Amino acid sequence: MSEQLVISWFEIPATDINRAAAWYGKIFDYELSPFDMQGQIMAFFPMSEGTTGGALIQSSEHEPSMQGSLVYLNAGDRMDTLLERIAESEGEVLMPRTSIGEHGFIAMFKDTEGNRVALHSPA
């Protein structure tokens, strides 16, 4: 049996997709362009074939939340830089960089939409 990704797709709810796309773009240094996809407005995070993908999404079926499933975005070797950007912007650092032993580091933040989101860094 071939190796399979456990998670293949995630969506982060937004009440103002343009604000959310601009904010995530500023924090992570990439462009997210909102577009209408069958009545749902989405802005895709960068991805490549065979990797986990995701998007910001604004629709009547998606509501930002501090509860429920937690998405961990890859911080790579930029965790400290990302946390500084979050703290200096409209976001809020909920948990600073925290060691999880041999598995690296995690942190949590609240985005402009009111979602609890996390970061993971392998080192």
Phi and psi in radians as a Rosetta constraint file:
Dihedral C 1 N 2 CA 2 C 2 CIRCULARHARMONIC -1.378 0.35
Dihedral N 2 CA 2 C 2 N 3 CIRCULARHARMONIC 2.703 0.35
Dihedral C 2 N 3 CA 3 C 3 CIRCULARHARMONIC -1.164 0.35
Dihedral N 3 CA 3 C 3 N 4 CIRCULARHARMONIC 2.403 0.35
Dihedral C 3 N 4 CA 4 C 4 CIRCULARHARMONIC -2.194 0.35
Dihedral N 4 CA 4 C 4 N 5 CIRCULARHARMONIC 2.599 0.35
Dihedral C 4 N 5 CA 5 C 5 CIRCULARHARMONIC -1.247 0.35
Dihedral N 5 CA 5 C 5 N 6 CIRCULARHARMONIC 2.395 0.35
Dihedral C 5 N 6 CA 6 C 6 CIRCULARHARMONIC -1.295 0.35
Dihedral N 6 CA 6 C 6 N 7 CIRCULARHARMONIC -0.721 0.35
Dihedral C 6 N 7 CA 7 C 7 CIRCULARHARMONIC -1.953 0.35
Dihedral N 7 CA 7 C 7 N 8 CIRCULARHARMONIC 2.281 0.35
Dihedral C 7 N 8 CA 8 C 8 CIRCULARHARMONIC -1.995 0.35
Dihedral N 8 CA 8 C 8 N 9 CIRCULARHARMONIC -0.344 0.35
Dihedral C 8 N 9 CA 9 C 9 CIRCULARHARMONIC -2.742 0.35
Dihedral N 9 CA 9 C 9 N 10 CIRCULARHARMONIC 2.520 0.35
Dihedral C 9 N 10 CA 10 C 10 CIRCULARHARMONIC -2.447 0.35
Dihedral N 10 CA 10 C 10 N 11 CIRCULARHARMONIC 2.729 0.35
Dihedral C 10 N 11 CA 11 C 11 CIRCULARHARMONIC -2.334 0.35
Dihedral N 11 CA 11 C 11 N 12 CIRCULARHARMONIC 2.333 0.35
Dihedral C 11 N 12 CA 12 C 12 CIRCULARHARMONIC -1.907 0.35
Dihedral N 12 CA 12 C 12 N 13 CIRCULARHARMONIC 2.026 0.35
Dihedral C 12 N 13 CA 13 C 13 CIRCULARHARMONIC -1.143 0.35
Dihedral N 13 CA 13 C 13 N 14 CIRCULARHARMONIC 2.584 0.35
Dihedral C 13 N 14 CA 14 C 14 CIRCULARHARMONIC -2.416 0.35
Dihedral N 14 CA 14 C 14 N 15 CIRCULARHARMONIC 2.481 0.35
Dihedral C 14 N 15 CA 15 C 15 CIRCULARHARMONIC -1.626 0.35
Dihedral N 15 CA 15 C 15 N 16 CIRCULARHARMONIC -0.416 0.35
Dihedral C 15 N 16 CA 16 C 16 CIRCULARHARMONIC -2.332 0.35
Dihedral N 16 CA 16 C 16 N 17 CIRCULARHARMONIC 1.606 0.35
Dihedral C 16 N 17 CA 17 C 17 CIRCULARHARMONIC -1.050 0.35
Dihedral N 17 CA 17 C 17 N 18 CIRCULARHARMONIC -0.613 0.35
Dihedral C 17 N 18 CA 18 C 18 CIRCULARHARMONIC -1.173 0.35
Dihedral N 18 CA 18 C 18 N 19 CIRCULARHARMONIC -0.758 0.35
Dihedral C 18 N 19 CA 19 C 19 CIRCULARHARMONIC -1.090 0.35
Dihedral N 19 CA 19 C 19 N 20 CIRCULARHARMONIC -0.824 0.35
Dihedral C 19 N 20 CA 20 C 20 CIRCULARHARMONIC -1.096 0.35
Dihedral N 20 CA 20 C 20 N 21 CIRCULARHARMONIC -0.771 0.35
Dihedral C 20 N 21 CA 21 C 21 CIRCULARHARMONIC -1.110 0.35
Dihedral N 21 CA 21 C 21 N 22 CIRCULARHARMONIC -0.730 0.35
Dihedral C 21 N 22 CA 22 C 22 CIRCULARHARMONIC -1.132 0.35
Dihedral N 22 CA 22 C 22 N 23 CIRCULARHARMONIC -0.738 0.35
Dihedral C 22 N 23 CA 23 C 23 CIRCULARHARMONIC -1.155 0.35
Dihedral N 23 CA 23 C 23 N 24 CIRCULARHARMONIC -0.891 0.35
Dihedral C 23 N 24 CA 24 C 24 CIRCULARHARMONIC -1.088 0.35
Dihedral N 24 CA 24 C 24 N 25 CIRCULARHARMONIC -0.660 0.35
Dihedral C 24 N 25 CA 25 C 25 CIRCULARHARMONIC -1.067 0.35
Dihedral N 25 CA 25 C 25 N 26 CIRCULARHARMONIC -0.738 0.35
Dihedral C 25 N 26 CA 26 C 26 CIRCULARHARMONIC -1.160 0.35
Dihedral N 26 CA 26 C 26 N 27 CIRCULARHARMONIC -0.757 0.35
Dihedral C 26 N 27 CA 27 C 27 CIRCULARHARMONIC -1.166 0.35
Dihedral N 27 CA 27 C 27 N 28 CIRCULARHARMONIC -0.798 0.35
Dihedral C 27 N 28 CA 28 C 28 CIRCULARHARMONIC -1.741 0.35
Dihedral N 28 CA 28 C 28 N 29 CIRCULARHARMONIC -0.005 0.35
Dihedral C 28 N 29 CA 29 C 29 CIRCULARHARMONIC 1.105 0.35
Dihedral N 29 CA 29 C 29 N 30 CIRCULARHARMONIC 0.785 0.35
Dihedral C 29 N 30 CA 30 C 30 CIRCULARHARMONIC -2.570 0.35
Dihedral N 30 CA 30 C 30 N 31 CIRCULARHARMONIC 2.893 0.35
Dihedral C 30 N 31 CA 31 C 31 CIRCULARHARMONIC -1.736 0.35
Dihedral N 31 CA 31 C 31 N 32 CIRCULARHARMONIC 2.253 0.35
Dihedral C 31 N 32 CA 32 C 32 CIRCULARHARMONIC -2.053 0.35
Dihedral N 32 CA 32 C 32 N 33 CIRCULARHARMONIC 2.103 0.35
Dihedral C 32 N 33 CA 33 C 33 CIRCULARHARMONIC -1.922 0.35
Dihedral N 33 CA 33 C 33 N 34 CIRCULARHARMONIC 1.936 0.35
Dihedral C 33 N 34 CA 34 C 34 CIRCULARHARMONIC -1.143 0.35
Dihedral N 34 CA 34 C 34 N 35 CIRCULARHARMONIC 2.486 0.35
Dihedral C 34 N 35 CA 35 C 35 CIRCULARHARMONIC -2.639 0.35
Dihedral N 35 CA 35 C 35 N 36 CIRCULARHARMONIC 2.745 0.35
Dihedral C 35 N 36 CA 36 C 36 CIRCULARHARMONIC -1.451 0.35
Dihedral N 36 CA 36 C 36 N 37 CIRCULARHARMONIC 2.240 0.35
Dihedral C 36 N 37 CA 37 C 37 CIRCULARHARMONIC -2.243 0.35
Dihedral N 37 CA 37 C 37 N 38 CIRCULARHARMONIC 1.597 0.35
Dihedral C 37 N 38 CA 38 C 38 CIRCULARHARMONIC 0.971 0.35
Dihedral N 38 CA 38 C 38 N 39 CIRCULARHARMONIC 0.829 0.35
Dihedral C 38 N 39 CA 39 C 39 CIRCULARHARMONIC 1.533 0.35
Dihedral N 39 CA 39 C 39 N 40 CIRCULARHARMONIC -0.077 0.35
Dihedral C 39 N 40 CA 40 C 40 CIRCULARHARMONIC -1.973 0.35
Dihedral N 40 CA 40 C 40 N 41 CIRCULARHARMONIC 2.339 0.35
Dihedral C 40 N 41 CA 41 C 41 CIRCULARHARMONIC -1.648 0.35
Dihedral N 41 CA 41 C 41 N 42 CIRCULARHARMONIC 2.177 0.35
Dihedral C 41 N 42 CA 42 C 42 CIRCULARHARMONIC -2.226 0.35
Dihedral N 42 CA 42 C 42 N 43 CIRCULARHARMONIC 2.657 0.35
Dihedral C 42 N 43 CA 43 C 43 CIRCULARHARMONIC -2.373 0.35
Dihedral N 43 CA 43 C 43 N 44 CIRCULARHARMONIC 1.972 0.35
Dihedral C 43 N 44 CA 44 C 44 CIRCULARHARMONIC -1.403 0.35
Dihedral N 44 CA 44 C 44 N 45 CIRCULARHARMONIC 2.418 0.35
Dihedral C 44 N 45 CA 45 C 45 CIRCULARHARMONIC -1.319 0.35
Dihedral N 45 CA 45 C 45 N 46 CIRCULARHARMONIC 2.640 0.35
Dihedral C 45 N 46 CA 46 C 46 CIRCULARHARMONIC -1.027 0.35
Dihedral N 46 CA 46 C 46 N 47 CIRCULARHARMONIC 2.458 0.35
Dihedral C 46 N 47 CA 47 C 47 CIRCULARHARMONIC -2.702 0.35
Dihedral N 47 CA 47 C 47 N 48 CIRCULARHARMONIC 2.828 0.35
Dihedral C 47 N 48 CA 48 C 48 CIRCULARHARMONIC -2.241 0.35
Dihedral N 48 CA 48 C 48 N 49 CIRCULARHARMONIC 2.847 0.35
Dihedral C 48 N 49 CA 49 C 49 CIRCULARHARMONIC -1.015 0.35
Dihedral N 49 CA 49 C 49 N 50 CIRCULARHARMONIC 2.376 0.35
Dihedral C 49 N 50 CA 50 C 50 CIRCULARHARMONIC 1.509 0.35
Dihedral N 50 CA 50 C 50 N 51 CIRCULARHARMONIC 0.051 0.35
Dihedral C 50 N 51 CA 51 C 51 CIRCULARHARMONIC -2.007 0.35
Dihedral N 51 CA 51 C 51 N 52 CIRCULARHARMONIC 2.948 0.35
Dihedral C 51 N 52 CA 52 C 52 CIRCULARHARMONIC -1.215 0.35
Dihedral N 52 CA 52 C 52 N 53 CIRCULARHARMONIC 2.391 0.35
Dihedral C 52 N 53 CA 53 C 53 CIRCULARHARMONIC -2.072 0.35
Dihedral N 53 CA 53 C 53 N 54 CIRCULARHARMONIC 2.900 0.35
Dihedral C 53 N 54 CA 54 C 54 CIRCULARHARMONIC -2.932 0.35
Dihedral N 54 CA 54 C 54 N 55 CIRCULARHARMONIC 3.013 0.35
Dihedral C 54 N 55 CA 55 C 55 CIRCULARHARMONIC -2.693 0.35
Dihedral N 55 CA 55 C 55 N 56 CIRCULARHARMONIC 2.744 0.35
Dihedral C 55 N 56 CA 56 C 56 CIRCULARHARMONIC -1.396 0.35
Dihedral N 56 CA 56 C 56 N 57 CIRCULARHARMONIC 2.549 0.35
Dihedral C 56 N 57 CA 57 C 57 CIRCULARHARMONIC -2.500 0.35
Dihedral N 57 CA 57 C 57 N 58 CIRCULARHARMONIC 2.363 0.35
Dihedral C 57 N 58 CA 58 C 58 CIRCULARHARMONIC -2.109 0.35
Dihedral N 58 CA 58 C 58 N 59 CIRCULARHARMONIC 2.064 0.35
Dihedral C 58 N 59 CA 59 C 59 CIRCULARHARMONIC -2.817 0.35
Dihedral N 59 CA 59 C 59 N 60 CIRCULARHARMONIC 2.952 0.35
Dihedral C 59 N 60 CA 60 C 60 CIRCULARHARMONIC -1.204 0.35
Dihedral N 60 CA 60 C 60 N 61 CIRCULARHARMONIC -0.271 0.35
Dihedral C 60 N 61 CA 61 C 61 CIRCULARHARMONIC -1.657 0.35
Dihedral N 61 CA 61 C 61 N 62 CIRCULARHARMONIC -0.080 0.35
Dihedral C 61 N 62 CA 62 C 62 CIRCULARHARMONIC -2.112 0.35
Dihedral N 62 CA 62 C 62 N 63 CIRCULARHARMONIC 2.217 0.35
Dihedral C 62 N 63 CA 63 C 63 CIRCULARHARMONIC -2.246 0.35
Dihedral N 63 CA 63 C 63 N 64 CIRCULARHARMONIC 2.200 0.35
Dihedral C 63 N 64 CA 64 C 64 CIRCULARHARMONIC -0.983 0.35
Dihedral N 64 CA 64 C 64 N 65 CIRCULARHARMONIC 2.590 0.35
Dihedral C 64 N 65 CA 65 C 65 CIRCULARHARMONIC -2.724 0.35
Dihedral N 65 CA 65 C 65 N 66 CIRCULARHARMONIC 2.654 0.35
Dihedral C 65 N 66 CA 66 C 66 CIRCULARHARMONIC -1.687 0.35
Dihedral N 66 CA 66 C 66 N 67 CIRCULARHARMONIC -0.021 0.35
Dihedral C 66 N 67 CA 67 C 67 CIRCULARHARMONIC -1.995 0.35
Dihedral N 67 CA 67 C 67 N 68 CIRCULARHARMONIC 3.020 0.35
Dihedral C 67 N 68 CA 68 C 68 CIRCULARHARMONIC 1.547 0.35
Dihedral N 68 CA 68 C 68 N 69 CIRCULARHARMONIC -2.786 0.35
Dihedral C 68 N 69 CA 69 C 69 CIRCULARHARMONIC -1.006 0.35
Dihedral N 69 CA 69 C 69 N 70 CIRCULARHARMONIC 2.597 0.35
Dihedral C 69 N 70 CA 70 C 70 CIRCULARHARMONIC -2.063 0.35
Dihedral N 70 CA 70 C 70 N 71 CIRCULARHARMONIC 2.142 0.35
Dihedral C 70 N 71 CA 71 C 71 CIRCULARHARMONIC -1.587 0.35
Dihedral N 71 CA 71 C 71 N 72 CIRCULARHARMONIC 2.269 0.35
Dihedral C 71 N 72 CA 72 C 72 CIRCULARHARMONIC -1.833 0.35
Dihedral N 72 CA 72 C 72 N 73 CIRCULARHARMONIC 2.026 0.35
Dihedral C 72 N 73 CA 73 C 73 CIRCULARHARMONIC -1.560 0.35
Dihedral N 73 CA 73 C 73 N 74 CIRCULARHARMONIC 2.556 0.35
Dihedral C 73 N 74 CA 74 C 74 CIRCULARHARMONIC -1.297 0.35
Dihedral N 74 CA 74 C 74 N 75 CIRCULARHARMONIC 2.044 0.35
Dihedral C 74 N 75 CA 75 C 75 CIRCULARHARMONIC -1.614 0.35
Dihedral N 75 CA 75 C 75 N 76 CIRCULARHARMONIC -0.182 0.35
Dihedral C 75 N 76 CA 76 C 76 CIRCULARHARMONIC 0.941 0.35
Dihedral N 76 CA 76 C 76 N 77 CIRCULARHARMONIC -2.295 0.35
Dihedral C 76 N 77 CA 77 C 77 CIRCULARHARMONIC -1.724 0.35
Dihedral N 77 CA 77 C 77 N 78 CIRCULARHARMONIC 0.319 0.35
Dihedral C 77 N 78 CA 78 C 78 CIRCULARHARMONIC -1.945 0.35
Dihedral N 78 CA 78 C 78 N 79 CIRCULARHARMONIC 0.345 0.35
Dihedral C 78 N 79 CA 79 C 79 CIRCULARHARMONIC -0.929 0.35
Dihedral N 79 CA 79 C 79 N 80 CIRCULARHARMONIC -0.876 0.35
Dihedral C 79 N 80 CA 80 C 80 CIRCULARHARMONIC -1.084 0.35
Dihedral N 80 CA 80 C 80 N 81 CIRCULARHARMONIC -0.745 0.35
Dihedral C 80 N 81 CA 81 C 81 CIRCULARHARMONIC -1.085 0.35
Dihedral N 81 CA 81 C 81 N 82 CIRCULARHARMONIC -0.793 0.35
Dihedral C 81 N 82 CA 82 C 82 CIRCULARHARMONIC -1.098 0.35
Dihedral N 82 CA 82 C 82 N 83 CIRCULARHARMONIC -0.742 0.35
Dihedral C 82 N 83 CA 83 C 83 CIRCULARHARMONIC -1.136 0.35
Dihedral N 83 CA 83 C 83 N 84 CIRCULARHARMONIC -0.651 0.35
Dihedral C 83 N 84 CA 84 C 84 CIRCULARHARMONIC -1.095 0.35
Dihedral N 84 CA 84 C 84 N 85 CIRCULARHARMONIC -0.779 0.35
Dihedral C 84 N 85 CA 85 C 85 CIRCULARHARMONIC -1.097 0.35
Dihedral N 85 CA 85 C 85 N 86 CIRCULARHARMONIC -0.720 0.35
Dihedral C 85 N 86 CA 86 C 86 CIRCULARHARMONIC -1.088 0.35
Dihedral N 86 CA 86 C 86 N 87 CIRCULARHARMONIC -0.819 0.35
Dihedral C 86 N 87 CA 87 C 87 CIRCULARHARMONIC -1.114 0.35
Dihedral N 87 CA 87 C 87 N 88 CIRCULARHARMONIC -0.560 0.35
Dihedral C 87 N 88 CA 88 C 88 CIRCULARHARMONIC -1.527 0.35
Dihedral N 88 CA 88 C 88 N 89 CIRCULARHARMONIC -0.054 0.35
Dihedral C 88 N 89 CA 89 C 89 CIRCULARHARMONIC -1.979 0.35
Dihedral N 89 CA 89 C 89 N 90 CIRCULARHARMONIC -2.735 0.35
Dihedral C 89 N 90 CA 90 C 90 CIRCULARHARMONIC -1.423 0.35
Dihedral N 90 CA 90 C 90 N 91 CIRCULARHARMONIC 0.057 0.35
Dihedral C 90 N 91 CA 91 C 91 CIRCULARHARMONIC -1.546 0.35
Dihedral N 91 CA 91 C 91 N 92 CIRCULARHARMONIC 3.132 0.35
Dihedral C 91 N 92 CA 92 C 92 CIRCULARHARMONIC -2.479 0.35
Dihedral N 92 CA 92 C 92 N 93 CIRCULARHARMONIC 2.208 0.35
Dihedral C 92 N 93 CA 93 C 93 CIRCULARHARMONIC -1.346 0.35
Dihedral N 93 CA 93 C 93 N 94 CIRCULARHARMONIC 2.076 0.35
Dihedral C 93 N 94 CA 94 C 94 CIRCULARHARMONIC -1.611 0.35
Dihedral N 94 CA 94 C 94 N 95 CIRCULARHARMONIC -0.574 0.35
Dihedral C 94 N 95 CA 95 C 95 CIRCULARHARMONIC -2.501 0.35
Dihedral N 95 CA 95 C 95 N 96 CIRCULARHARMONIC 2.132 0.35
Dihedral C 95 N 96 CA 96 C 96 CIRCULARHARMONIC -1.204 0.35
Dihedral N 96 CA 96 C 96 N 97 CIRCULARHARMONIC 3.053 0.35
Dihedral C 96 N 97 CA 97 C 97 CIRCULARHARMONIC -0.885 0.35
Dihedral N 97 CA 97 C 97 N 98 CIRCULARHARMONIC 2.162 0.35
Dihedral C 97 N 98 CA 98 C 98 CIRCULARHARMONIC -2.318 0.35
Dihedral N 98 CA 98 C 98 N 99 CIRCULARHARMONIC 2.276 0.35
Dihedral C 98 N 99 CA 99 C 99 CIRCULARHARMONIC -1.222 0.35
Dihedral N 99 CA 99 C 99 N 100 CIRCULARHARMONIC 2.419 0.35
Dihedral C 99 N 100 CA 100 C 100 CIRCULARHARMONIC -2.106 0.35
Dihedral N 100 CA 100 C 100 N 101 CIRCULARHARMONIC 0.670 0.35
Dihedral C 100 N 101 CA 101 C 101 CIRCULARHARMONIC 1.164 0.35
Dihedral N 101 CA 101 C 101 N 102 CIRCULARHARMONIC -2.359 0.35
Dihedral C 101 N 102 CA 102 C 102 CIRCULARHARMONIC -1.149 0.35
Dihedral N 102 CA 102 C 102 N 103 CIRCULARHARMONIC -0.156 0.35
Dihedral C 102 N 103 CA 103 C 103 CIRCULARHARMONIC -1.634 0.35
Dihedral N 103 CA 103 C 103 N 104 CIRCULARHARMONIC 0.039 0.35
Dihedral C 103 N 104 CA 104 C 104 CIRCULARHARMONIC 1.821 0.35
Dihedral N 104 CA 104 C 104 N 105 CIRCULARHARMONIC -2.382 0.35
Dihedral C 104 N 105 CA 105 C 105 CIRCULARHARMONIC -2.401 0.35
Dihedral N 105 CA 105 C 105 N 106 CIRCULARHARMONIC 2.629 0.35
Dihedral C 105 N 106 CA 106 C 106 CIRCULARHARMONIC -2.287 0.35
Dihedral N 106 CA 106 C 106 N 107 CIRCULARHARMONIC 2.828 0.35
Dihedral C 106 N 107 CA 107 C 107 CIRCULARHARMONIC -2.683 0.35
Dihedral N 107 CA 107 C 107 N 108 CIRCULARHARMONIC 2.800 0.35
Dihedral C 107 N 108 CA 108 C 108 CIRCULARHARMONIC -2.282 0.35
Dihedral N 108 CA 108 C 108 N 109 CIRCULARHARMONIC 2.605 0.35
Dihedral C 108 N 109 CA 109 C 109 CIRCULARHARMONIC -2.532 0.35
Dihedral N 109 CA 109 C 109 N 110 CIRCULARHARMONIC 2.856 0.35
Dihedral C 109 N 110 CA 110 C 110 CIRCULARHARMONIC -1.881 0.35
Dihedral N 110 CA 110 C 110 N 111 CIRCULARHARMONIC 2.234 0.35
Dihedral C 110 N 111 CA 111 C 111 CIRCULARHARMONIC -1.542 0.35
Dihedral N 111 CA 111 C 111 N 112 CIRCULARHARMONIC -3.106 0.35
Dihedral C 111 N 112 CA 112 C 112 CIRCULARHARMONIC -1.116 0.35
Dihedral N 112 CA 112 C 112 N 113 CIRCULARHARMONIC -0.350 0.35
Dihedral C 112 N 113 CA 113 C 113 CIRCULARHARMONIC -1.636 0.35
Dihedral N 113 CA 113 C 113 N 114 CIRCULARHARMONIC -0.146 0.35
Dihedral C 113 N 114 CA 114 C 114 CIRCULARHARMONIC 1.662 0.35
Dihedral N 114 CA 114 C 114 N 115 CIRCULARHARMONIC 0.298 0.35
Dihedral C 114 N 115 CA 115 C 115 CIRCULARHARMONIC -1.585 0.35
Dihedral N 115 CA 115 C 115 N 116 CIRCULARHARMONIC 2.520 0.35
Dihedral C 115 N 116 CA 116 C 116 CIRCULARHARMONIC -1.576 0.35
Dihedral N 116 CA 116 C 116 N 117 CIRCULARHARMONIC 2.113 0.35
Dihedral C 116 N 117 CA 117 C 117 CIRCULARHARMONIC -2.303 0.35
Dihedral N 117 CA 117 C 117 N 118 CIRCULARHARMONIC 2.715 0.35
Dihedral C 117 N 118 CA 118 C 118 CIRCULARHARMONIC -2.190 0.35
Dihedral N 118 CA 118 C 118 N 119 CIRCULARHARMONIC 2.860 0.35
Dihedral C 118 N 119 CA 119 C 119 CIRCULARHARMONIC -2.095 0.35
Dihedral N 119 CA 119 C 119 N 120 CIRCULARHARMONIC 2.592 0.35
Dihedral C 119 N 120 CA 120 C 120 CIRCULARHARMONIC -2.302 0.35
Dihedral N 120 CA 120 C 120 N 121 CIRCULARHARMONIC 2.417 0.35
Dihedral C 120 N 121 CA 121 C 121 CIRCULARHARMONIC -2.324 0.35
Dihedral N 121 CA 121 C 121 N 122 CIRCULARHARMONIC 2.280 0.35
Dihedral C 121 N 122 CA 122 C 122 CIRCULARHARMONIC -1.224 0.35
Dihedral N 122 CA 122 C 122 N 123 CIRCULARHARMONIC -0.299 0.35
